[in-house]
Amino acid sequence: MPKIKLKIEGMHCSSCTMLIDGDLEDLAGVMSSRTNYVRGECEVEFDSGQVSSDKIIETITKTGYKVIG
């Protein structure tokens, strides 16, 4: 399974990480999401046949955070 690591701006606490991980894990094809607000990172393991990295980024953005780079 492919993995992507994303830099995210706007996270302040563990509630932010739970919100992002919850929304991503609700996507069909996302196997796992591990977000760390201290490092400002999110690592997502996903099935590229079911979900694209663009959809993952779009979901984070809709949650209210900014993906950098």
N, C-alpha and C positions, 0 to 999 in steps of 0.2 A: 504494500500500500504506500502511495506517495505521502510525503509529509511536507508541509510548508511552515516556515517560521516567519511571523509578521511582527513588525514594530507597531505599537499602538499608542496613541496620545489620548490623554483625557481620563485615564483611570486613577482613582484616588484610594481605593480600599478593596478589601476582599469581596464586598458586595458587587463591585464592578466586574471582578473576575467571574463570579458566579453567574451574573447576567449574561456576559459574553459566552461563557462555556455552555450555559443552558440553551441559548438561542442557536448556537452552532450545532450542538448535539441533537437538536430537533430537526436539523436538515437531513433528508435522506442521503445516505452515502458518507456522512461524517462518522468515523469510527470513534475518535476521541478528540478532545480539545483541552489543552492545558494552558491556562493563562496565568501570568505572573505580573501583578500590577507594579511591584517594586522595580522589576527590570523593564517593564513596558513591553512585554512580549507575549505572543500567543503561538503555540505550536499545535497544528491541526493535522491529524492523520485522516485521510479520506480516500474514497473510491472514486477515481477520476472518471469512471464510466457512469456514475450517478450524479456527481456534483463537481462543478468547476471551481478553480481557485477564485475566479471573478465573483461567483455566487457567494463564496465564503467572505470575501472582502465586502461585498454589498451588504451582507447580513450584519457584519460588525458595524458598518457605517450606519445602517438603519437603527442599530441599537443605541447609537449616539456617540460613537467614538471615531477617531480618525486613524486610518491605516497610513503609515508613513512609508514611502519608497516603494 
